[in-house]
Amino acid sequence: MRILSLLLLTIVIGTGCSSQKKADLTSTQIEYSAMSRGYFKKIVVQNQTVSVTNGRDQQPVESKIDDAKWNKIAVEFSKINLDSLSALKAPSEKRFYDGAAIGNLKITQNQKTYETAGFDNGFPPKEIEKLVNLLVDFAKE
């Protein structure tokens, strides 16, 4: 009986923590940008809305994010340690010789901004790769 009670308590606590993290995402802004001399892309996700800008002088195009995609973003976001975001190492260095645009992920939560160092567009650090790929998918639609 004690084991069952302990197991039930663990499940309840774990569920409470994950729903808290998901609730935090509604007030969180996630911004992915990629730029070079001739290339500019900016994707901003906030509160189930995405805004995509495909050029420096262009207006952003906004659209609603469906629940299934939003849940995928929430799951991948929950796996990220925001405090270590700035210390992530890029897996390649093509941006140093104009071989790739410079990618950047910026997350603003509770008036605090967390930002990665620059990395090659298309080759994000492993720790944020799935989240970045979900964001980049919006620009392809």
C-alpha positions in Angstrom: 0.0 0.0 0.0 2.9 2.4 0.8 4.5 1.7 -2.6 1.2 2.5 -4.3 0.8 5.7 -2.4 4.3 6.7 -3.2 3.9 5.9 -6.8 0.6 7.9 -7.0 2.2 10.9 -5.2 5.2 10.9 -7.6 2.8 10.9 -10.6 0.7 13.7 -9.2 3.8 15.9 -8.5 5.3 15.1 -11.9 2.1 16.0 -13.7 1.9 19.3 -11.7 5.4 20.3 -12.7 4.9 19.6 -16.4 1.6 21.5 -16.5 3.3 24.5 -14.8 6.1 24.4 -17.5 3.4 24.3 -20.2 1.6 27.2 -18.7 4.8 29.2 -18.6 5.1 28.8 -22.4 2.0 30.9 -23.0 3.8 34.0 -21.7 7.1 33.1 -23.3 8.4 34.4 -26.6 10.6 32.2 -28.7 12.5 33.9 -31.5 14.6 32.3 -34.2 16.6 34.4 -36.6 19.0 33.6 -39.4 20.8 36.3 -41.3 23.8 36.9 -43.6 24.5 39.7 -46.1 21.9 38.5 -48.6 19.6 36.5 -46.4 17.2 37.3 -43.6 14.6 35.2 -41.8 12.9 35.8 -38.4 10.4 33.5 -36.8 8.6 34.6 -33.5 6.4 32.2 -31.6 4.2 33.4 -28.7 0.9 32.2 -27.3 0.0 29.8 -30.1 0.8 32.5 -32.8 3.7 32.5 -35.2 5.1 35.5 -37.1 7.4 34.9 -40.0 9.5 37.6 -41.7 11.3 36.5 -44.9 13.2 39.7 -45.7 14.7 42.8 -44.0 12.2 45.2 -45.6 9.2 42.9 -45.5 6.2 42.8 -43.1 5.8 39.7 -40.9 3.1 37.2 -41.8 1.1 36.0 -38.7 -0.8 32.8 -38.4 -2.3 30.6 -35.7 -0.5 27.4 -34.5 -2.7 24.3 -34.3 -2.8 22.4 -31.0 -0.8 19.4 -32.2 2.2 21.5 -33.3 1.9 23.7 -30.2 2.1 20.6 -28.0 5.3 19.5 -29.9 6.8 22.9 -29.3 5.9 22.8 -25.6 7.5 19.3 -25.2 10.7 20.4 -26.9 10.8 23.7 -25.0 10.4 21.8 -21.7 13.6 19.9 -22.5 15.7 23.0 -22.7 17.8 24.3 -19.8 17.4 28.1 -20.3 20.4 29.0 -18.0 22.8 27.0 -20.2 21.5 28.3 -23.5 24.3 30.9 -23.9 27.0 28.2 -23.4 25.8 25.8 -26.2 28.5 25.1 -28.8 27.8 25.1 -32.5 28.5 21.8 -34.3 29.9 23.5 -37.4 31.6 26.8 -38.4 30.4 27.5 -41.9 29.2 30.9 -40.9 32.8 32.1 -40.4 33.4 32.0 -44.2 29.9 32.9 -45.5 29.1 29.2 -45.9 25.9 29.5 -43.9 23.8 32.3 -42.4 24.2 33.0 -38.7 21.4 31.4 -36.7 20.3 32.5 -33.3 17.7 31.4 -30.8 16.3 33.9 -28.2 13.8 33.1 -25.5 12.2 35.7 -23.4 10.4 34.5 -20.3 9.4 36.5 -17.2 11.1 39.7 -18.5 14.4 37.7 -18.7 16.1 37.0 -22.0 18.1 33.8 -22.8 20.1 33.8 -26.0 22.4 31.3 -27.8 25.7 32.3 -29.4 25.6 32.3 -33.2 25.5 29.0 -35.0 25.1 27.9 -38.6 21.6 28.2 -40.0 20.5 24.6 -40.5 23.0 23.2 -38.0 21.9 24.1 -34.5 23.4 22.7 -31.4 22.0 19.2 -30.5 20.3 20.4 -27.3 18.0 22.8 -29.3 17.9 21.1 -32.6 14.3 19.7 -32.5 12.9 23.0 -31.2 14.7 25.0 -33.9 13.5 22.6 -36.6 9.9 23.0 -35.5 10.3 26.8 -35.7 11.9 26.6 -39.1 9.0 24.5 -40.4 6.8 27.5 -40.1 8.8 29.4 -42.7 8.4 26.5 -45.2 4.6 26.5 -45.1 
